[in-house]
Amino acid sequence: MASDTGEATGQADPAADERGAETPTAVAYHDRMNDSDALMWNIEKDPMLRSTITTIVSISGHIDRDELHTHVERLSRAVPRLRERVRGNPYSLAPPRWEVDPNFDLDYHLRFVRAPGEGSESDVLRLAEPIAMQGFDRARPLWEMTYVDDLAEGNSALVVKIHHSVTDGVGAMRLMLELFDLEEHPAPRAQPDPPEVHVLNQAQRFIDALGHQARAQRDMVGRLVKEAGEGSRAVLRGPLSSMEAATRMTESVGRLLAPATRPLGEGMQGRSLSCHFDVLTLPLAPLKTAGHVAGGKLNDAFVTGVLLAFRHYHAALGKEVDALRISMPINIRSENGPTTAGNAFVPARFVVPADTDDVLTLLCDTHQRLDAVVHEPAYALVEPLASVLNRFPATVTTRVFGSMMRGLDFQASNVPGSPIPLYLLGHRVGSIVPFGPMAGAGANLTLLSYEDTVTIGVNVDPAAVQDPELFMSCLRRAFDEVVAVSP
């Protein structure tokens, strides 16, 4: 659904052979953002709408500084996007280009620090918070890594920060396969050549943008002709059903773009540019089983637990909550199709009921709501709508999206991770904790599975969730109750 009409290059996935795959996965790196990614990039005129993903990787033992530097150098060559910066053209409506940074400096992107305090998990979280809050230097590639040494018990951590326009959560896991190994002592990986630097001048940039726009218009006309033909045949076969489909599409687009400037949760109305990180770790199997009780999956149990936690939190504040507004990415990657670097999701934004303490009822209601959300007709129009919105001045687009995003109570995301242990330069990875962007919401909770556990990265705006410790207590209680519904 998300597409790019620019040129693309393919690259084999070397981790595929280690996993025993029949054929390596080709990864396409397009030379332009698609319209959805460009929209996400443009609305950051409002810093509250920043889209920064931060991940904390705990590592057993100490990694030699020079070895890690060499390893990340190889990573930046194997994944070309990590050496590319974003270059827009003020004289064109085409989305920004990805161009190799001629001044790429690995020492800027890879930093080394000693752990603060006693080197506890909490100390690492506090260290990572200001890293996540800072905006990227838009003249450079959009990622940073901070290696944290001298943690408790001789361990270390890697704080990875990347802009959402580079990749989504699922794509980030593919990038992780270039960073990590699937065995403790793997065969050495080849050091690829660095990507070729080719910086366009203004005239070339303008011509290239015109070519992109021409291809985009040609493809759009082709799609419209095809859809018009199919629509005409559908009208002839069943005019009533065609009118009903058009009505459903119109209503779906209205739901997708409806403004919502005020959160539904009375206990989390405030907003700021700050964040507070915390982590909840749970066994994977019981949570999956809980989802199956309602005829659903892990994601149903996850969202139910979050809803129940916010209900408990409001009750502790002496407030009531009947429903909450959530945003959740819907993955649209094809399991059998080519892998494209970047994002492949549509942003679902919807209201979910939270008006009962009966866990099974809430679990069943959540399953039905999430199942309906996946099939919204308007998702097919996300790219065309993004293309239209990108044609407005950034100030207008930012205001439109601000009116949509500030009414979110929370964002939630479920990312499948590795079912087997991962290693970094011979050191076992203990955990991988993702913290997604709030982008106007009061909180973001991101679940990632690793081996037989799940970790939930809890990113809250302290102006919205003013008592993070109370909320974490409510979150633990809620998931205990969700797991308890299992037979």
Summary of the structure (lengths in Angstrom):
residues: 487
radius of gyration: 22.8
end to end distance: 39.4
largest distance: 72.8
contacts: 1580
relative contact order: 0.17
helix: 43%
strand: 22%
